[in-house]
Each structure stands twice: as C-alpha cells, then as structure tokens.
Amino acid sequence: MRFMGTHLLELCNVTACRGATRVFDGFSLVIAEGESTVVLGPNGAGKTTLLKLLDREIYPVAGSGGSIRILGRERWNIWELRSRFGILSHDLQHEYLRCAKGLNVVLSGFYSSIDTWEHQEFSPGDIEKARAVMRRLGIGELAGRPFGEMSTGQQRRFLLGRALVNDPDALLFDEPTTGLDLAASFRYMETVRRLVREGRTIVLVTHHLHEIPPEISRVVLLKDGRVFMEGEKKRLLTSAVLSELFGMRLRVFEENGFYQVLPA
C-alpha cells in the first residue's frame, strides 16, 4: 500500500506482537490530519496493541517491512512526539504518582513526565498557561489536591489538561468514560465534543457505542487484528454490521446523533 499526502497516522503493512502473540500481521491504517475518527472493536481486536504502537511502548517486528508514520514522520524523539500527539490511556492514569499535586500534573505535560522534578524549569508563562487550562476544564480549585485523592473523573480531567498544555496537534482517547458515573461521563464527553468543534483532531478508541460523539463521523472497525470495515458512521453503525463485528445479534439505535445498542 502506498500513502500519499500528509496524514496524522499512517500504519503500512505492520506486523506486531505482544509477548508470544502476533496481534497484527500486515496491518494498514490511515487517518488524515483533521479527520477525527473512532476506532471501534471488541476485546482482542487489536485496539490496545494499536495504542502501544502509537505511544512507542512497542515497535513493529524488525525486518517485517512495515512502517509507522505519525504526523508525516517515522522517527521521533519520544518526548517531542508525546507533546504533539497526546494519548490519554488507562495505563497513564494508573501509573501516575498519587502524591502529585494537581497543578504539577498539568505542568508535567511540558516534559511528558510523571509529576514534576527539581531539574525541570517552568516560567511564569508556563504556570499561567497550566492554570488557564485547569480553569477551562473546571478543575482550577483542585490545583493543590494530590492526584490520589481525586475522583476518577477529576483525574481524567487533569490528564487531559496535561496533554492540552502543549497545544497538541491531536489527541487520542482510550475508552474515555470507563469508570465514570453518568454525570461525569456526560461532562467529560461534552469536553471531547467541544475539542472536536474547536478543530482538534480526535482519535477515540473504544468498544462502547455511547462514547462516540455526534461530531465524529468516521469509524474504523477492528476485528481479529485487521481493519474489518471503515467509512462513514451512518453506514457502519448498523444492526447488521455490528452483529457481525461482535459475533452476536444486536439492535442499534440512534438518537440526536448518539448511538446505543441492545441485544436483538
């Protein structure tokens, strides 16, 4: 496969393993800059492997001939990459230091670090930018609260602030509402919707239909380590397609641009 032009993500003929398991074998996927996209699939489809490839936690199998380009480049300084392409994952939330104060969580985005450290320097402008991001996300009053004493929803907003402080080219969300109650889920997804409306490129990885905001129209369906189907949301989020994707009879409903599913 030959890719032309500028893209946010280009995975071409990628073979990748997790442990002894080969998850991808000749996997290809393109997401254009400015093309907010949902990557949807059941457990075991390859979503986590895709996340780890993009975050440079794992690499394609050497000698397989595959390539991964992010924002048009195959080689990156990993810290520069993480400042320009923010990935908000469950691993980051679980690994973040519980003692870190809220303001420091956001400031740590400047260095893509976990908490801030003595050798790191922050200008008054950096601190004001971090506080402005916190105010925008409605967490300004939690600047001094330790990360471990926050609710799951508050933690997630601080990690979003950590990504936004760099004004990144794109953001990738990994199942953004998992662990949140209804009110927190709706508030967090409204923030995601606002980011899309402002022109941010969003990639949302999930197996939950209710997490797909109306503002995102392109869907990539993954199954068994391959792209099962891709295209417009209205064409793919149907009872017939999702029944085949998840291997059971399903009924899909749409209301005001949101989708939900029930067993048929």
N, C-alpha and C positions, 0 to 999 in steps of 0.2 A: 504493500500500500504506500502511495506517495502523497505527502501532505504539502499543500501549497498555502502561502499566505501566513498571517500571524494568528496564533491561537493561544488561548490560556493554557490548555493541556493538549499534548499530543503523545499518545502511547502507541507505538508501532511495533507489532509482532513481538510483544513482551512475553517472556517466559519467567515465571516467578514461583518460588517455593516458600512455604512456611514449615520449618522443620523438614521432615521427610516427605511432606505432601506437596505435590505440584498443583498449585491452585490455578495459575494461568499458563496456557500453552499456545503461544501465538496470538496473544490478546492485543486488540487495537481499539482505540477510542480517541475521538477528537471533540474538544469543547472550545468553541471560539471565544475570543475576548468579547465581553459584553453580552454573552449568551448564558444567562442564568439557567441552571439545569438541575433537575432532580435525578439522582441515581437510586433506583428502587429495586429491591430484590429480596428473596427470602434469606434466612440464615444459611450460611455456607455458599452463597452465590459468588463471593469474592469481594464484598464491599470492604471488609477490614483490610484485606491484602492491598486493595487499591489505595486506601488511606495511608498505609505504611509505606507504600512505594512513593507516594507524593510527598510524604514527610521525611523521606530519606532514612527511614528506620530499616528498611530492607531494600535490596537492589535486584535488578533482573539477573537471571542466571548468566554468568560470564560465558562468552562465546556463543550465545544463542542468537545473536544478530539483532536483538530488539533494542529499541531506544525509547527514552522518555524525555520530552522537552516540556518545560514549564515556562510560560511567557517567552517562548521562542528560543530558550537556551537549554542545552543538555547538561552543561556543567555550571554548578553554582557553589559559591560559599554558602554553606548551610545556614549560617546566621542571617546573611542577607536575604536568602530565599524566604526564611520564616518571617522576616519583617515585611516582605512584599506579598506573600501569599499566606494569610492567616488560617491555620487549621485548628478548629475548636473540637477537641475529641474528649471522650470519656477518660482515656489514659492520662491526658494532661490534668484533668480535674482531680483524678485520684492521686496523682503523683505530686501535685503542688503542695508546698510546705504549709502545714496547718498554722504555723506561727506567723506567717507573713501578714503584715497589715494591709488593709485594703488599698491604700494609696500605692504601696510598694508593688502590689500585684500588677497594677496598671503600668507603673514606671518600668517594671521588669520587661515589658514589651519592647522597649528601646534596645535591649540587649538579647532578647529572646531567651532570657534566663528564668530560673525558678527562684523567685524572690530577688531582692537587690543585695549587692555586696559592696564591701568597703572600697574596692578598686574601681567601682563604676561611678561615673560622674554625671550629674544631672543639672542642667542650667535652670535658672528661674523660669525660662520659657518652657522647658520640658515639664516642669512641675505644674505650671499653669495649664498646659495642654492636657496633662493627665487629669487634672481636676475638672477641666471643661468636658472631657469625655465622660467622666463619672457623673457630672450634673446632667448631661444629656441622657444617660442611661438610668437616671433616677436613683443613683447609689452614692451621691455626694456625701450624705451624712454618715456613711459607713467607712470613711477614709481610715479611721483608726481601729476598726474591728479586725481581729485575727481571722484569717481565711477559714480556719477550722470551726469558728463559732458562727459562721454564716449559714443560712439555709442553702439548699441545693440551687434554688433559683438565683439567689444573690451571688453565689459562687460563679454561676454561669455568666451572669452579667459582668462580673469583674474580669473573667477571662475574655469575654467579648471586648471589654474596654482595653485589655492588654493587647489585643490584636488591632483594634481601631486606632490606638495612639500612634501607630506608624502610617496611618492613612494608606492601607494596603491596596494593591490592585484588585485583589479578590479575596473572598472568604469561603472556607469550606466548613460546613456544619455536619457533625456526625450525630444523627438522631437527637436533634436539639431539645425535645421535650421529655425525653426519658427521665423518670424520677421526679418530675414536676407535677404538682396538683393542677386541677383545671384552671384556676385563676392564673397561676404562674405560667402555665403553658400558653394561655391566650396572650398574656402580656409579652412573653418572650417572642412568640411568633409575630406579634404586631411589630416588634422591633426589627425582626428579619424582613418583614414586608416593607417597612419604611426604608431599610437599606437598599432593597431592590428598586423601590420607587425613586430613590436618590441617584440611581445609576450604578450602584455597586454590582459587580459580577458575583453571584452567589452560586455555589455548588452545594447541594443538600443531599446527603447520603442517608437513606432510611429504609425501613420496611413498613412504615406506618403511613397510610394514605392521608390521615388527618394532618400530618405535618407539612403537606405540600401547599404552599400559599397560592392564592389565585394569580399573583403576579408572575409566577414561573410557569411557562407554557411548554418547555421542552423536557422530555422524560427519556432516560436511558434505563432499560430494564436489563438486569443481570440475572443469569441463571447458570449454575454449574461452571463458573469461571469464564463465561463468554457473554457477549452482548446478545441478549435474546431478541430484543427489538429496540428501536429508538425512533423518536419522532414527536409529533405534537401530542400534548396531554389528552385532548379530547378523543383522539384516535386510539390511544393506548390504554387509557384508564377505563376499560370496559369490563363487564362481567366475563365475557368470553376470554379476553386476553389475560386478565389476572387469574382466572380459574386455571388456565394452562400454566401460568408462571408459578403459582404457588401449589399446584398439584391437588386442588380441591375445588368443589363447586362454590362459587362466590357470587354475590349480588352487589353491584357497585351503585352508589347513589351520589348525586351531585346537587349541591345547594349553594347558590351565591358564589360559585367558583371554588368551593371546598368539596372534597370527596370523602366518602366513608364507605365501608364495606361490611357486609354481613354474610354469614353462611347461607347458601342458597337452600 
